[in-house]
Amino acid sequence: MKNILLTLSASLLLLGCNCTKEVTYKQQSKTPFVWESANVYFLLIDRFQNGNPTNDKIINRNKPTGVLRGFEGGDIRGVIQKLDEGYFTNLGINAIWMTPVVEQIHGSVDEGTGNTYGFHGYWTKDWTAVDPSYGTKEDLKELVEKAHAKGIRIMLDAVINHTGPVTELDPVYPSDWVRTSPKCTYQSYDTYINCTLVENLPDVKTESNENVALPPMLAEKWKKEGRFEQEVAELDAFFKKTGYPRAPKYYIMKWLSDYITDYGIDGYRVDTAKHTTEDVWSDFKKVCDQAFVEFKKSNPSKVLDNNGFFTVGEVYGYNIGAKRQYDFGDKKVDYYANGFTGLINFDFRNEAKMNYEELFSKYANILQNDLKGNTVMNYVTSHDDGYPFDKKREKTFESGTKLLLTPGISQVYYGDETARNLEIEGAQGDATLRSFMNWDDLKTDRIKNKLLMHYQLLGTFRKNHPAVGAGVHQMISQSPYVFSRNYHNDKVVVGLDLPIGKKEISVGTVFTNGTKVKDAYSNVEAVVENGKVTLDTGFTLVLLEKL
């Protein structure tokens, strides 16, 4: 497959640069988007970029908090700014996953780590509204449209399991909507589900199929905002069309599916998936699929391709080695058969300690066989995993290489590409993983700019070649280590831990003699002779693609 040519000179990698402006690319042929090989950028809206300081104090959330436990100003406008600059394009990102955009509780709670607000997005007050601190619905619409214009999908975060905590400003939902006890003991399937995850986190009764009324606090809120009649009419139409009972889970599914029909988002990452019965996610996927069909039908000019709506589940503790089953101890569940195309792979940050071939071949074999048609999303760091692959940021280049070349979806957590600090003095628990994006480092730090370029070159190669994440893996030689990936007509050859300077790479039968190829990392071209390519570059890795 012919590729997109980088016009950035690889010499910039040696010199160091502030590589945040959009790079000019020359499009030679359109690369099909494949979710199984997506390069996903995951960001906390509040911690990425402050694009509109006027909304920072739009809600009075001003009590003193624990370190990194209050709102810090990041918003959707900030994401748009970086999108406009070409930051995501340069990184080879073709999907952005953002933490929930919905309106958060207005009050704060102290869970033992200092006063905390819902800056992270997982403490819902109103599923139908965008939190004013993040921006407006118009901002979200602009973001999706601009992302799509650049070939980037938008994946939001769906929370159905729980509401936000109860505060003096945020009353509890009615008792036919939520339970406030017992707290989960995590000893069996049932004790993961019919309980609250932690104290004061009301658990939605997702098992219920009983008709319930609209929560009075939402009705009152909507009336004040002048949209009560419209919201009720839409709910009536949804329940009439689907035939679902007016149970809590179906209200929430309707509200979340509106982000598909109204904005055309492309996927959902589903929070706390194992804390509801799995049939909830089967129904959610049906609702999302129908909403996606309706959006495409109503907006034919905005249809990107024939991909269906994508769902990836957070089944905490799932790893690729479990293949299709998650074991609760007393019950095994196949979440892939219950609404999910992919699951987050929580063990990649451990398995990244393997050597390249052991890691790559294991993942490729499982994805090409046991999980054929499905996928996993790999990460080295995340927002709630206190044991990342490289918490001290001592193996940053290795982290990028392994993450971006491993079969499956790559999830770049904001700041992986700039070695954002994960150990913040005074921050407790997961707060230390959620510092504000370290943009200022790129103005002065040569090494972090080299790291950013490393992620850009590898990420662009992955984006341009579905074979990297979704293809069949084959080792060509062990020493030097060279492998190929093949996905339909897309073929690449990669060499790692190679000598700096002149090197000879065997391409096996991937590229025939006389084929012109390019190393996408150094931008050096060559011709295949006697099944080999000879290159002279200043790098230890080679990313070969056909010209």
Disulfide bonds with the S-S distance in Angstrom:
Cys17-Cys19 1.93
Cys184-Cys195 2.04
